[in-house]
């Protein structure tokens, strides 16, 4: 099959012919219809993820059609499917209690196992897979990827966001845009924070009630002023100390910080614990979403309760993934890129 491999960190991906994946007994092989290019891929591409090495294939935001099903799989050839990027084992205490995204034996394509920057991808543990609505395009489905599903779980589970609450979103990349659109659909009042004017203008066009340019002002102070005392919920969508502390410091008393951004480097940073202590804040980590939550998200999209089409800004060929990854070294334009041509 054709695939894009990491040859060296920071270098263009190498388009090569590699062996087709072996079908898992309890899973399937998908013909990849689309795969998102995610900032998590960037962390692997620059060598910041311990499970990514030269020779690996990235790609964890995918959808596709079954080309082969294992003997224990419940799906058949021709089924159009999507899966969360965290593929829970199905047997551990976390999977059995409905939080498969916390599975300690999980498989994550692109991070320790071949991903979907390729014509085909093997997906084990088929309880993670979900049928795609016939009317949903592969580009939009892959655009849901880890960014929309992670945002949905962060807002509805970790933050328990309620209508009328203020939510500050720090970073308007994929996670940030998804959080904005979904929070609006839940009836929340959204403040978007970024350092790129174009992205803040885009956030305003998508329904942000207020925007803050963190390059020009103290973001936390500005949010406290806009909200009259602080936001009830704050989403950190970048993974660095500056936005983490702004997220904590912008909250009202008893507010909820949800840390979504993958921490950069070794993951260690200084955090304003005095703000957490004094305001009695809740500090949540979150990663991914269990597959059983897909139907609620897909149903919202299908009935028009939320329009996630603004998430997908560019459809690119497989050969275009390198340019997207390189662009993440600096400010990026609004929206995300999705690979929809595995031959190009």
N, C-alpha and C positions, 0 to 999 in steps of 0.2 A: 504494500500500500504506500501511498504518498504521505509524507509527514514532515513537519518542521521540527528539527532537533536543535537543542542547545549544543553548540560546539565549544564555545568559550563564553564565560560571563561577560556581559556588556557587548558582545559581538552579534552580528546579524545571525538569525536562525538559519540553519542549513536545510534546504529542501532536499530530501532523499527518499529513496525507495527502501522500505524496511519490511520485515515479515508481518503478515496480518496477525492480529491478536488471537489468542486461543480463547474459545468460548468457555466461561465458567460453568460448572455443572448446575449451579443454582441461579444463573444469570443469562445474559444475552450479549451478543455483539451488535452494536448499532452502526449503521451507515450514517456518518455524521452529516446532518443537514445544515447545522450552524453551530458556531462556538464563539462565545464572547471573549474579548481580550480584556482582562481584568488587572487591576493594580496588584492583586495578589500574585499574578503571573510575573509582574514586574519585579516584585521582591525576589522571586525565584530566579529570574533572568539575570539579576545583578549579583547573585550569590548570597543573598541575605536569608535564605530559607534552608534549614539544615537537611531537608529531605530532597533538595533539588541539586543535581550534579550534571556536569557536561555529559551529553549523550541522551538526556531525558527529553521527553515530549511533554510540553505544557498543555493546559486547556482543561478547565473544570466546569465551564458554563456551556453545556451542550444539550442538544436534543437530536433525535434522529429516528430512523426506521430500523426495526429488527431485521437483520440479515441472517442471523443464526441464533437459535435458542437452545439452552442446555436442557438435559433430560429432566431436571428438577424445576425448571422455570415455568411460570404460569402464563407467559406471553408466547406469541407465535410470530412467525415471519410476516412482515408487513405492518405490524403494529407501530404507530407513531408514539414515541415515549419521551419523557423528560424525567430527570432525577435531580435531587439536591446534590451539592458537591460533596457532602459528607455522607458516605454510604455505610450506615450502621450495620453491625453484624446480625442483629435481630434476636440475639440470645442473651446478651448481658442484662444486668439490672437496669441500666439506663434505657436500652432499647425496649425492654419489657414494660417500662413505666412511661413510655411515650416520648422520651427525650433522646431519640437516636442521634441527634446532633452532638450529644455528649459522649457517644460511644468511644471507649478507650481502644477498641480494636477496629475502628472505622478505617475504610479505604477512601482515599481522596485522589481521584485522577489528576495527574500532573504533579503530584507531591508524593513521590515514592512509588508510584505506579503510572504506566503510560497514560497520558491525557488525550484530549480530543483536538489538538492541532494536527489532525490526521483524517484520512478517509474513513477509518473505522476506530471504534473504541470499545473495549470490553467493559461490561458493567456487572459486577458480582452482586449477590444478595438482592434478588429481583423484588423483594418487598419494598425496596426504596423507589422503584420505578412507578410512574403515573402516566396514564393515557393523556395525550394532548387533545384538546378540542379540535375538531376538523377545520374550524374557521381560523385558527390561530396560525400565523405565519411562523416558519422556523426562526427567522430573524428576531421576532418579538419574543418567542419562547426562549431562545438562547439569551436574549437580553434580560430575561427575568433572572437567569443565572444565580450567582451567589448574591449579587447586589440587591435585587428586589426581594428575594426570599429571606435574606438576612435582615433586611430592613423591616419586612412584614413581621417577622418573629420578634425583632427588637421592640417594635412599637406595640404590638398586641399582647405579647407575653411578658417580656422583661419590664417594659415601661408601663404597661397597662394604661396606655394613653386614652384619655377620655375627651369627648367633645367639649369644646370651649376652652381647653387648656392651651397655654402657650408652650410651644416646643421650639427650641433653638437647634439648628442643624449646622454643625461646624465642618465645612468642607462640602462643596457641591459637585463632587465627582459622581460616579455611579451610585454609590451608597447614599450620598446626600440627595441626589435628584430623586431616587426611589423613595427615600424617607419623606421628602417634601410632598410628592404626589400622593403617597399613601396616607400621610398625616392629614392632608387636606380632605381626603375622602372619608376620613374618620371624624371630621368636624373640628379638627384642631386649628389653632392660629399659629402660623409658621413664620419664624425668622430665619433667614439664610445668611450664613457667614462664609466669606471667602476673601481672597486677596486679588481676584481677577474681576475687573469691572464687567467684562462681557458675560461671565458666568453669573454674576449677581443680577444683571439685566435679564438674563435667561430665566433665573429663578423667579424674578418678579412676574415675567410673562406666564409662568406656570402656576401662579397663585400665592407666592410668598407675600405675606402682609407687610413685612419689613425686611430690609437687607442691611448688612453691616460689612463694611470693608475693613478687615482686620489689619490691613497694611496702613490704614490712615487713622485709626482710632483704637482705643481700648475696647475690644469686643465685649468683654464681660460687663463693663460699666455701661456701654451703650444698650445692651440687652436689658439690664436692670432698669434703665431709664425708660425704654420703650414699653416694658411690661408693667411698670409701676411697682418694682420690687423684685423681679426675677421670674424666670420661666419655671414652669412646673416640671418640665422634662427637657433634657438636653442630650442630643445625639452627637457623639464624637465619631467622625467618619474619615479620619486621616491617619491617626496612630502616632502622633508626635506630642512632645511635652507641651508645646505652646497651645495647641488646640485642646488638649486634655485639661489643662488648667483653666483655660477660658471657659470650657464646658462646665467645670465644677463651680467656678466663681460666678457664673451668670445665673445660677439657680436661686430660686426662692427657698426659704426655710422649708424643710421636708421635701425638697425636690429630688428628682431621680435622674442621675447621670447614667447613660448607657454607652459603654465603650464598644464600638463596632470596628473602628479602624485597626488593621493589623499593625501591632507595634513595630516600629522600625528598629534595625540593628539587633542588639541583644535583648530588646524589649524593656530595658530598665529606664526609668525616668523619675524625676522629682515631681511629686504631686502635692498640691496645697492641702495637706491633711487638716490644717486648722479650719479651712472653709468647710470641709466635710464634717468635722466634729462640731463646730459652732452652729452650723445650720442643720445638723442632724440629717445629712443627705444619705440617700441610698446610692450605692455605686455598683452598677451591674456590668459584668462582662457578658458578651454574647457572640456566638459564632454559628452561622448556618441556621437551618430550620429543619425540623423533622418532616418526612415526606407526607405524613397524614394531614398536614396543614395546607398542602397544595390545593385540594378541592375548594377550600374557602377563598383562596386567592384567585384561582382560575374562574370561579363563579362570579366574583366581583368584576373581573375583566370582561367576561362574556355578557353580563347584563348592563355593561356600560357605567358601572358605579365609579370606575377609575380608568383613566386613559393613560396607559403606560407607553404609548408609541413615542413620546418625546425622549424616552430612554435611548432609543437606537438612532444615533446620529449618522453613522456611516456603515455601509456594508462593504466589506473588503475581500480580496482573495487571500488565500493562505500566504502567498508571498508578501502580502502587505502587513503581516503581523509584526515584523521587525521594526518597521517605521512607527507603529503605534506604541511599541514598548519603549523605543528611544525617546519618543515625545513625552513620556511620563517623567523624564528627568527634569522637566520644567513645567510651567503652566500649560494646561491642556484646554482645548476648546470644550464647550458644553456637549454633553451627550457621550455615548460610548460607541465603540466599534465592534462589529460582529462579523466574523469570518463566515461567508455564505458560499464561497467557491473554493472547494478543496483542490481544484485542478489549476487554478490561476496563480 
